Amino acid sequence: MNTQIEPRVASDAPELKIVPRRHLGRWAGAAVVVFLLVWLGISFSRAQIDWPTVQEYLTVPVLIQGIGVAIILTVVAMVIGVALGVVTAIMRLSKNPVVSGVAWLYIWVFRGTPVYLQLLMWFNLALIFPYIGIPGVFQGRMIDLLTPFVAASIGLGLNQGAYTSEVVRGGILSVDEGQTEAAQAIGMTRLQAMRKIVLPQAMRVIIPPLGNEVIGMLKTTSLASAIGVSEILSEAQHIYYVNNRIMELLIVCAIWYLGAVSLLSIGQFYLERFFAKGSSSKQLPLTPLQHLKKFFGTNRKAIR
């Protein structure tokens, strides 16, 4: 006898109501942020800040020249720092104990002392070496050659090299050792493998922290005023010592620094995007221009 058992339908079962999850922490955090923004807005509106003065000094040539000096000093110091960082990172990874020991000593000294102290020591180097050059061939006074800008460039560059070397070393170690072994198996030297195989792959790891170092260097250049470099903050101080518009001039400096950092951040984005090509299966992030094209292109299709 064939007996079919029909599935039992629970028609009398109560219907379950789907209740969306309540993100109480998210709402609380948003409320705190809104409260802080309102408080800041009210505080700035009640503060005695002469905003027309801020607008007036945004285009003062001496301050524009000051931010230009800060940017140039950043570029020079980072070129020195990156060159030293790559060389020192390769030296740290060397199997020669003398070479790796010298690299470690350099990193230990320049990371272990304040940047401010290093700038002062470089600026006063003429106290130890009054003259530089080869006697009878070329000899000049150190105080004439080591100008404030040169001293700041050397001091900031050497300090940056110590930090950049650790960034580069971390990027090199992120590449599989088999890449170097395969390169040496086809006849490449270790340096050739490093230059053609390892470093190009390590760049995607190096660029993000190195971009942060560039932005940090731009702000660190304000310390160069201690040895007489006329960057934007020192020029602003010279002005507000006379007109007593302290907060207005500091706001102008903040606006210029934010603008410069924004440009550097855009450059960092495109560099990261360039070196990320072919290194991951993930789709590359859209650029701001591509976002605009996608947005307006979608609108045109919808209108048609």
C-alpha angles and dihedrals in degrees: 000000000000113000119185117205110212117215113262113241114209096215092158094055113117117250114250115233115221110224116192116234114261112227098207094164091052093052092046091051092048090050091052092049092049090048092052092048092050091047092051091048092051092045093052092045091054094042117100096244118150100219094184087061089053090052091047096052095045089082100038106132095223091057093045088051089049094056088046090055090049092051093047091048089050092052094047094046093047092050089054092043096049093047092049092042094056093046093046093047091053089047091051090054092048119115089222106100093207093053094044091044093054090050091049091050092052092051092045094052099044096041092044098056128062120260090232091058092048092052091052092048093051092046091052095043089115088074088068100030109030092174134032131197139048115310111245093014109053129344129165138170114267091219090061096046099041100066120175092261093049092046091049092048092051095043096047093041095052092046091048091049091062092055095039091054090062091048091051092044090053091050092049092049090052090066114086114256088228089073090064093044091051091049092050090048091062092050104270120140120235092257092049090051090048093050100041105028114019105036096049089054093043093054093082088060095040100048100066097054091036089055089054089051090054091051090047091050091054089058093041090060087078087077089064089077086077089073097040105273109149101224125155099274094051091048090050090051091053089054099046092046084067105037098027092227092136102154094040092055092045090053089052090053091048092052092051092047091049091050093050093046090050091055091048090049090054090052090049090052093055092045091052090047092050096051092043091065111114093001099094140027091229119104115257115252115259118254119235089255091052090050090055093047091049092048097048092038090056091049092052092051091049092051092051 
